[in-house]
């Protein structure tokens, strides 16, 4: 029923006391102000302004409208200022979810970059494996997810529909085998998966466990999983104690190591792809775009790649 221009006119009339003075204050013509008042009166079905010569007086309905107009216009002005601040990266909020091994490596340097370049932007961070983070993104409780997928699969792995999501591959993360330092295969340059058929295995998240089982079956055996943990510090501790071997992503080894554990490339070669996932609309939000760019730059630094961010 009410438009912003009409509300500004009613407030100006209340403050200035005449159509002419209100027009001058707003930069309008006097006929334009008269026309806006008539339009408001038609919409409300009542008289808002009583004309007395060159001066005017607001009716009771006009005073009510002018009083509320002041509050509405202040709220709109504040909203415009906040939106402008967000658009200019002076403020903004990004809800980020990332899988654990990325939260210890590429995420911290990316968040430090965002904080340095855009101190008014707040990034709310939580850890989640890809099925959970993709579900949160689709539910609207997450703006940007750092996910991963293994060779030959997609980010959804059948657990979530990727339609409507933007998936950006940012780095290839080789999978290595972790062995106790005195293991018979520890001195090999490359360890064949088929030579590990008699080992006890330590498995990680459900997606990682599925990858381990697929690798073992591809080599002709069913891996015997003795321990399960998503904590790579615990994984390396178990390996160091001689309780089993494990497949570990190379990414985590940039922040976690154990002196009694050696890691070797595995044959056949396997890797996972680290991905950034968002939506086309969210990617146009300045704070989300800045965080995405920082994460991609962090991934390129970790891999030594100069590849550009996909458009």
C-alpha positions in Angstrom: 0.0 0.0 0.0 2.8 2.5 0.9 5.8 3.3 -1.1 9.1 4.6 0.3 8.9 7.9 -1.6 5.4 8.6 -0.2 6.5 7.9 3.3 9.5 10.3 2.9 7.0 13.0 1.7 4.7 12.5 4.7 7.7 12.8 7.1 9.0 15.9 5.3 5.5 17.6 5.4 5.3 16.9 9.1 8.8 18.4 9.7 8.6 21.3 7.2 4.9 22.4 7.5 4.2 22.9 3.8 4.3 21.2 0.4 6.8 23.7 -0.9 9.2 23.4 2.0 8.8 19.6 1.9 9.6 19.6 -1.9 12.7 21.7 -1.3 13.9 19.5 1.5 13.5 16.4 -0.7 14.6 17.9 -4.0 11.2 17.3 -5.6 8.9 19.7 -7.3 5.8 21.0 -5.4 3.4 19.3 -7.9 5.2 16.0 -7.4 4.7 16.2 -3.6 1.0 17.1 -4.1 0.6 14.1 -6.4 2.3 11.7 -4.0 0.0 12.9 -1.2 -3.1 12.4 -3.4 -1.9 8.9 -4.2 -1.5 8.0 -0.6 -4.9 9.4 0.2 -6.4 7.2 -2.5 -4.7 4.2 -1.2 -5.6 4.8 2.4 -9.2 5.9 1.6 -8.9 8.9 3.9 -7.6 12.5 4.0 -4.0 12.8 5.3 -3.4 16.5 4.8 -5.6 19.5 5.5 -4.7 22.4 3.2 -4.8 25.9 4.8 -3.7 28.5 2.2 0.1 28.1 1.7 0.4 25.9 4.8 -0.9 22.5 5.6 -1.8 20.5 8.6 -1.7 16.7 9.0 -5.0 15.1 9.9 -5.0 12.5 12.6 -4.5 9.7 10.0 -1.7 11.8 8.5 0.0 12.2 11.9 -0.2 8.4 12.4 1.4 7.7 9.0 4.1 10.3 9.5 5.0 9.0 12.9 5.3 5.4 11.6 7.1 6.6 8.5 9.9 8.0 10.6 10.6 4.5 12.1 10.2 2.7 8.8 12.6 5.1 7.0 15.2 4.8 9.8 15.0 1.0 9.5 15.3 1.2 5.7 18.2 3.6 5.9 19.9 1.2 8.3 19.2 -1.8 6.0 20.7 0.1 3.0 23.8 0.9 5.0 24.2 -2.7 6.1 23.7 -4.1 2.6 26.2 -1.5 1.2 28.7 -2.6 3.9 28.2 -6.3 3.0 28.5 -5.6 -0.7 31.7 -3.6 -0.1 33.2 -6.4 2.1 33.2 -4.1 5.1 31.1 -6.7 6.9 29.5 -10.0 6.2 29.1 -13.5 7.5 30.2 -16.8 5.9 29.2 -20.2 7.3 31.9 -22.6 6.4 32.1 -26.4 6.9 35.2 -28.4 6.1 36.4 -32.0 6.6 38.9 -32.5 9.4 42.1 -33.0 7.5 41.5 -29.8 5.6 40.7 -27.9 8.8 44.2 -28.5 10.0 45.9 -27.5 6.7 44.3 -25.3 4.0 41.5 -23.8 6.0 43.6 -21.9 8.7 45.7 -20.1 6.2 42.7 -19.2 4.1 40.8 -17.8 7.2 43.9 -15.8 8.2 44.0 -14.3 4.7 40.3 -13.3 4.9 40.8 -11.8 8.3 43.7 -9.8 7.1 42.1 -8.5 3.9 38.6 -8.1 5.2 38.6 -7.7 9.0 34.8 -6.9 9.0 33.9 -10.3 7.5 33.1 -13.1 10.0 33.6 -16.7 9.1 31.8 -19.2 11.2 33.6 -22.5 10.9 32.6 -26.1 11.9 34.0 -29.5 10.9 31.9 -31.9 8.9 32.5 -34.7 6.4 31.2 -34.3 2.9 27.8 -36.0 3.3 26.9 -33.8 6.3 28.3 -30.6 4.9 26.6 -31.0 1.5 23.3 -31.6 3.3 23.8 -28.5 5.4 24.5 -26.5 2.2 21.3 -27.7 0.6 19.4 -27.0 3.8 20.7 -23.4 4.0 22.6 -23.8 7.2 26.0 -23.6 5.4 27.3 -21.2 2.7 30.5 -23.0 1.6 31.7 -26.5 2.1 35.2 -27.9 1.7 34.6 -31.5 0.6 36.5 -34.4 -1.1 35.9 -37.3 -3.3 38.0 -40.3 -4.4 38.9 -41.4 -7.9 36.0 -42.4 -10.0 33.3 -40.9 -7.8 31.5 -37.6 -7.4 31.2 -35.4 -4.4 27.7 -36.7 -3.7 28.7 -40.4 -3.8 25.0 -41.1 -4.1 24.5 -39.7 -0.6 23.3 -36.3 -1.8 22.0 -34.8 -5.1 24.5 -32.3 -6.5 21.9 -30.6 -8.7 22.0 -26.9 -8.0 25.4 -27.0 -6.4 28.6 -25.6 -7.8 31.5 -28.0 -7.3 35.0 -26.6 -7.9 38.0 -29.0 -7.9 41.0 -27.2 -6.3 43.6 -29.8 -5.6 44.6 -33.5 -6.1 45.6 -35.2 -2.9 47.5 -38.4 -3.3 46.7 -41.3 -0.9 49.7 -42.9 0.8 50.1 -46.0 2.9 51.3 -45.5 6.5 53.5 -48.2 7.9 55.4 -48.8 11.2 59.0 -47.7 10.6 60.3 -51.3 11.0 57.7 -52.9 8.8 59.2 -55.2 6.1 57.9 -52.9 3.3 59.0 -49.7 4.9 62.1 -49.4 2.7 60.1 -49.9 -0.6 59.8 -46.9 -2.8 56.3 -47.9 -3.7 54.1 -50.4 -1.8 51.8 -52.6 -3.8 48.3 -52.9 -2.3 48.3 -56.6 -3.0 51.3 -57.1 -0.6 49.2 -55.8 2.3 46.5 -58.5 2.1 47.5 -60.0 5.5 47.6 -56.7 7.4 45.3 -55.3 10.0 43.9 -52.0 8.9 43.0 -48.8 10.6 40.1 -47.0 8.8 38.9 -43.4 9.0 35.5 -41.8 8.1 32.9 -43.8 6.3 33.9 -42.4 2.9 37.5 -43.2 3.6 36.6 -46.7 4.8 34.7 -47.3 1.6 37.7 -46.2 -0.4 40.0 -48.6 1.6 37.6 -51.5 1.0 37.5 -50.7 -2.7 41.3 -50.6 -3.0 41.6 -53.9 -1.2 39.0 -55.6 -3.3 40.7 -54.2 -6.4 43.9 -55.9 -5.3 42.1 -59.2 -4.7 41.5 -59.2 -0.9 39.1 -58.0 1.7 40.8 -55.6 4.2 40.5 -56.6 7.8 39.6 -53.4 9.7 40.7 -53.7 13.3 40.4 -50.0 14.3 38.3 -47.1 13.2 39.0 -43.4 13.9 38.6 -40.1 12.1 41.5 -38.6 14.1 44.7 -38.8 12.0 46.8 -38.2 15.1 45.3 -41.4 16.5 45.7 -43.2 13.2 49.4 -42.5 13.1 49.7 -43.4 16.8 48.1 -46.8 16.2 50.3 -47.4 13.2 53.4 -46.5 15.2 52.4 -49.0 17.9 52.4 -51.7 15.3 48.6 -52.3 15.5 48.0 -52.0 11.8 48.6 -50.0 8.6 46.4 -47.3 7.1 45.8 -45.3 4.0 46.3 -41.6 4.7 45.9 -38.5 2.5 49.1 -36.6 1.8 47.4 -33.3 2.8 47.3 -34.3 6.4 51.0 -35.0 6.6 51.7 -31.3 6.2 50.5 -30.8 9.7 50.6 -34.3 11.4 53.5 -36.7 11.5 55.0 -39.4 13.8 58.7 -40.4 14.0 57.9 -44.1 14.1 55.7 -44.0 11.0 56.8 -44.0 7.3 54.5 -43.2 4.4 54.9 -44.6 0.9 53.1 -44.2 -2.4 50.7 -47.1 -3.0 50.2 -49.1 -6.2 47.8 -48.8 -7.9 48.0 -45.0 -7.5 45.0 -43.5 -5.8 44.1 -39.9 -4.8 41.2 -37.8 -3.7 40.1 -34.5 -5.1 39.6 -31.6 -2.7 36.6 -29.6 -3.7 34.8 -26.3 -2.8 31.0 -26.6 -2.9 28.5 -23.8 -2.9 25.6 -22.5 -5.0 25.6 -20.1 -7.9 23.7 -17.5 -5.9 25.9 -17.8 -2.8 29.0 -17.5 -5.0 27.9 -14.0 -6.0 27.8 -12.9 -2.3 31.0 -10.9 -1.8 32.0 -12.4 1.5 31.4 -16.0 0.2 33.4 -15.2 -3.0 36.3 -13.7 -1.0 36.4 -16.8 1.3 36.2 -19.2 -1.7 39.0 -17.3 -3.4 41.2 -17.5 -0.2 40.5 -21.3 0.1 41.4 -21.9 -3.5 44.6 -19.8 -3.1 45.5 -21.8 0.0 45.1 -25.1 -1.9 47.3 -23.8 -4.7 50.0 -22.8 -2.2 49.9 -26.3 -0.7 50.2 -28.0 -4.1 52.5 -25.4 -5.6 50.0 -25.0 -8.4 49.5 -21.8 -10.2 46.2 -22.8 -11.6 43.6 -20.1 -11.7 40.3 -20.3 -9.9 37.6 -21.6 -12.3 35.2 -18.9 -13.4 
